């Protein structure tokens, strides 16, 4: 897994400038919302957001800041999924999916203590990931990945159910964000 490849794949999936009337996030370019671009110092028109600027935002805000590089050292497939989910739903939500999945897979807290689901990758979450990997081995990462994706899929369905305008995005979310 190469971070530049993950970023390129994400940007390719997101495409260029989009301003869908049903999207509460408003205008995006390369998948970066206008609010995030402005917060990161970009002041030009969203249609002209440079791809390299988007890539830098993804690298800083959605990989290094949430510590997915540290997850990748232990579970690269899970880290790649967290990165993609974070770009779509925010790092706190993506990390909460990981924490919830680890809690559900810890066999009643017999493998490691339940995590506080705080949406932050810290020493306790990393220790739980290490303990899970030690207990379950290589195949465990695939199971953990499926659990994270299941939570993500459930979230997409809930978003569409709660706000019918989100149904415009549901097919794409399920087709392009899971698995």
Helices and strands as residue ranges (DSSP letters): H 3-14, E 17-18, E 28-29, E 32-33, H 34-39, G 46-48, H 51-59, I 60-64, H 68-72, H 76-89, H 91-104, H 123-136, H 138-162, G 164-166, H 167-177
